[in-house]
């Protein structure tokens, strides 16, 4: 099962729906921890140190920083990008599918865009 780090900007309605679909999902919400307010490079470093995959709506900066970590041979456990304008039900279903069907190693050095 994927271990997730939910970015600060992530729609909590999607997270609530995901918990309803997968009550056992392993996640941390950045804004509820000491990670609140961290810039993307620091958040990605923390995620790598703690083997957590970042889930975000940030289609512009997070993927760029993630790929920079890959280019510089730094660990990058993965990023899942869900566009903010994606229907909530679709976002929940697609994210649940990734969580249930992917092994963490499959997302190493990858940025996955939802819908798949």
Phi and psi restraints in degrees (value plus and minus 20) as a CYANA .aco file:
   2 UNK   PHI     -95.1   -55.1
   2 UNK   PSI     119.4   159.4
   3 UNK   PHI    -121.2   -81.2
   3 UNK   PSI     103.7   143.7
   4 UNK   PHI    -130.4   -90.4
   4 UNK   PSI     130.2   170.2
   5 UNK   PHI    -140.1  -100.1
   5 UNK   PSI      92.6   132.6
   6 UNK   PHI    -107.0   -67.0
   6 UNK   PSI     100.6   140.6
   7 UNK   PHI     -83.9   -43.9
   7 UNK   PSI     135.6   175.6
   8 UNK   PHI     -77.3   -37.3
   8 UNK   PSI     -56.1   -16.1
   9 UNK   PHI    -103.8   -63.8
   9 UNK   PSI     -14.4    25.6
  10 UNK   PHI     -96.2   -56.2
  10 UNK   PSI     118.1   158.1
  11 UNK   PHI     -85.6   -45.6
  11 UNK   PSI      95.7   135.7
  12 UNK   PHI     -87.0   -47.0
  12 UNK   PSI     -40.7    -0.7
  13 UNK   PHI     -85.5   -45.5
  13 UNK   PSI     -56.8   -16.8
  14 UNK   PHI     -86.6   -46.6
  14 UNK   PSI     -63.0   -23.0
  15 UNK   PHI     -82.6   -42.6
  15 UNK   PSI     -63.5   -23.5
  16 UNK   PHI     -81.5   -41.5
  16 UNK   PSI     -63.1   -23.1
  17 UNK   PHI     -84.4   -44.4
  17 UNK   PSI     -58.7   -18.7
  18 UNK   PHI     -83.5   -43.5
  18 UNK   PSI     -64.0   -24.0
  19 UNK   PHI     -83.2   -43.2
  19 UNK   PSI     -52.5   -12.5
  20 UNK   PHI     -87.5   -47.5
  20 UNK   PSI     -60.7   -20.7
  21 UNK   PHI     -94.3   -54.3
  21 UNK   PSI     -60.6   -20.6
  22 UNK   PHI    -149.8  -109.8
  22 UNK   PSI      61.5   101.5
  23 UNK   PHI     -80.8   -40.8
  23 UNK   PSI     -40.1    -0.1
  24 UNK   PHI    -113.0   -73.0
  24 UNK   PSI     -12.8    27.2
  25 UNK   PHI     -79.7   -39.7
  25 UNK   PSI     117.0   157.0
  26 UNK   PHI    -118.8   -78.8
  26 UNK   PSI      88.1   128.1
  27 UNK   PHI    -164.8  -124.8
  27 UNK   PSI     137.3   177.3
  28 UNK   PHI    -148.9  -108.9
  28 UNK   PSI     115.8   155.8
  29 UNK   PHI    -118.0   -78.0
  29 UNK   PSI      98.8   138.8
  30 UNK   PHI     -73.4   -33.4
  30 UNK   PSI     -63.4   -23.4
  31 UNK   PHI     -89.9   -49.9
  31 UNK   PSI     -30.9     9.1
  32 UNK   PHI    -118.6   -78.6
  32 UNK   PSI     -11.4    28.6
  33 UNK   PHI    -153.7  -113.7
  33 UNK   PSI    -194.0  -154.0
  34 UNK   PHI     -86.6   -46.6
  34 UNK   PSI     -27.4    12.6
  35 UNK   PHI    -100.0   -60.0
  35 UNK   PSI     -29.9    10.1
  36 UNK   PHI     -75.2   -35.2
  36 UNK   PSI     108.3   148.3
  37 UNK   PHI      65.4   105.4
  37 UNK   PSI     -24.4    15.6
  38 UNK   PHI     -86.9   -46.9
  38 UNK   PSI     122.4   162.4
  39 UNK   PHI     -93.7   -53.7
  39 UNK   PSI     140.0   180.0
  40 UNK   PHI     -71.5   -31.5
  40 UNK   PSI     -66.9   -26.9
  41 UNK   PHI     -78.4   -38.4
  41 UNK   PSI     -60.1   -20.1
  42 UNK   PHI     -91.6   -51.6
  42 UNK   PSI     -57.3   -17.3
  43 UNK   PHI     -85.3   -45.3
  43 UNK   PSI     -62.1   -22.1
  44 UNK   PHI     -85.0   -45.0
  44 UNK   PSI     -58.3   -18.3
  45 UNK   PHI     -84.3   -44.3
  45 UNK   PSI     -63.9   -23.9
  46 UNK   PHI     -83.3   -43.3
  46 UNK   PSI     -63.9   -23.9
  47 UNK   PHI     -79.5   -39.5
  47 UNK   PSI     -61.5   -21.5
  48 UNK   PHI     -85.0   -45.0
  48 UNK   PSI     -64.6   -24.6
  49 UNK   PHI     -83.0   -43.0
  49 UNK   PSI     -49.4    -9.4
  50 UNK   PHI    -129.1   -89.1
  50 UNK   PSI     -10.4    29.6
  51 UNK   PHI      31.3    71.3
  51 UNK   PSI      33.3    73.3
  52 UNK   PHI    -142.2  -102.2
  52 UNK   PSI     122.1   162.1
  53 UNK   PHI    -113.4   -73.4
  53 UNK   PSI     109.1   149.1
  54 UNK   PHI    -100.8   -60.8
  54 UNK   PSI     115.1   155.1
  55 UNK   PHI    -134.9   -94.9
  55 UNK   PSI     104.6   144.6
  56 UNK   PHI    -166.3  -126.3
  56 UNK   PSI     142.3   182.3
  57 UNK   PHI    -118.0   -78.0
  57 UNK   PSI     -27.6    12.4
  58 UNK   PHI     -94.2   -54.2
  58 UNK   PSI      76.7   116.7
  59 UNK   PHI    -104.1   -64.1
  59 UNK   PSI     -31.1     8.9
  60 UNK   PHI    -116.6   -76.6
  60 UNK   PSI     -73.1   -33.1
  61 UNK   PHI    -119.6   -79.6
  61 UNK   PSI     -62.5   -22.5
  62 UNK   PHI     -76.4   -36.4
  62 UNK   PSI     -67.0   -27.0
  63 UNK   PHI     -80.0   -40.0
  63 UNK   PSI     -58.3   -18.3
  64 UNK   PHI     -82.4   -42.4
  64 UNK   PSI     -65.9   -25.9
  65 UNK   PHI     -86.4   -46.4
  65 UNK   PSI     -55.7   -15.7
  66 UNK   PHI     -83.5   -43.5
  66 UNK   PSI     -66.7   -26.7
  67 UNK   PHI     -86.4   -46.4
  67 UNK   PSI     -50.8   -10.8
  68 UNK   PHI     -83.6   -43.6
  68 UNK   PSI     -59.5   -19.5
  69 UNK   PHI     -82.3   -42.3
  69 UNK   PSI     -61.2   -21.2
  70 UNK   PHI     -85.0   -45.0
  70 UNK   PSI     -65.8   -25.8
  71 UNK   PHI     -80.3   -40.3
  71 UNK   PSI     -50.7   -10.7
  72 UNK   PHI    -120.4   -80.4
  72 UNK   PSI      -0.5    39.5
  73 UNK   PHI      37.0    77.0
  73 UNK   PSI      14.1    54.1
  74 UNK   PHI    -116.8   -76.8
  74 UNK   PSI     128.4   168.4
  75 UNK   PHI     -82.8   -42.8
  75 UNK   PSI     121.1   161.1
  76 UNK   PHI    -166.0  -126.0
  76 UNK   PSI      79.7   119.7
  77 UNK   PHI     -91.4   -51.4
  77 UNK   PSI     -29.6    10.4
  78 UNK   PHI     108.4   148.4
  78 UNK   PSI     136.2   176.2
  79 UNK   PHI    -157.3  -117.3
  79 UNK   PSI     115.9   155.9
  80 UNK   PHI    -133.5   -93.5
  80 UNK   PSI     101.5   141.5
  81 UNK   PHI    -128.4   -88.4
  81 UNK   PSI     104.4   144.4
  82 UNK   PHI    -139.9   -99.9
  82 UNK   PSI      93.8   133.8
  83 UNK   PHI     -78.1   -38.1
  83 UNK   PSI     121.2   161.2
  84 UNK   PHI     -81.8   -41.8
  84 UNK   PSI     -47.6    -7.6
  85 UNK   PHI    -108.7   -68.7
  85 UNK   PSI     -16.4    23.6
  86 UNK   PHI     -92.0   -52.0
  86 UNK   PSI     118.7   158.7
  87 UNK   PHI     -75.8   -35.8
  87 UNK   PSI     117.7   157.7
  88 UNK   PHI     -77.3   -37.3
  88 UNK   PSI     -65.9   -25.9
  89 UNK   PHI     -79.4   -39.4
  89 UNK   PSI     -62.9   -22.9
  90 UNK   PHI     -84.8   -44.8
  90 UNK   PSI     -62.9   -22.9
  91 UNK   PHI     -80.3   -40.3
  91 UNK   PSI     -63.9   -23.9
  92 UNK   PHI     -82.3   -42.3
  92 UNK   PSI     -68.3   -28.3
  93 UNK   PHI     -83.0   -43.0
  93 UNK   PSI     -63.8   -23.8
  94 UNK   PHI     -87.8   -47.8
  94 UNK   PSI     -61.5   -21.5
  95 UNK   PHI     -86.5   -46.5
  95 UNK   PSI     -62.7   -22.7
  96 UNK   PHI     -80.6   -40.6
  96 UNK   PSI     -60.3   -20.3
  97 UNK   PHI     -81.8   -41.8
  97 UNK   PSI     -65.8   -25.8
  98 UNK   PHI     -81.0   -41.0
  98 UNK   PSI     -64.4   -24.4
  99 UNK   PHI     -82.4   -42.4
  99 UNK   PSI     -63.2   -23.2
 100 UNK   PHI     -98.2   -58.2
 100 UNK   PSI     -49.1    -9.1
 101 UNK   PHI    -123.4   -83.4
 101 UNK   PSI     -35.1     4.9
 102 UNK   PHI    -123.4   -83.4
 102 UNK   PSI     123.4   163.4
 103 UNK   PHI    -110.6   -70.6
 103 UNK   PSI     128.7   168.7
 104 UNK   PHI     -72.5   -32.5
 104 UNK   PSI     -59.0   -19.0
 105 UNK   PHI     -81.5   -41.5
 105 UNK   PSI     -48.2    -8.2
 106 UNK   PHI     -87.5   -47.5
 106 UNK   PSI     -41.1    -1.1
 107 UNK   PHI    -119.9   -79.9
 107 UNK   PSI     -24.3    15.7
 108 UNK   PHI     -72.1   -32.1
 108 UNK   PSI     109.5   149.5
 109 UNK   PHI      42.9    82.9
 109 UNK   PSI       1.6    41.6
 110 UNK   PHI    -139.2   -99.2
 110 UNK   PSI     126.3   166.3
 111 UNK   PHI    -135.5   -95.5
 111 UNK   PSI      97.0   137.0
 112 UNK   PHI    -123.8   -83.8
 112 UNK   PSI     110.8   150.8
 113 UNK   PHI    -123.3   -83.3
 113 UNK   PSI     113.5   153.5
 114 UNK   PHI    -124.4   -84.4
 114 UNK   PSI     116.2   156.2
 115 UNK   PHI     -93.5   -53.5
 115 UNK   PSI     132.4   172.4
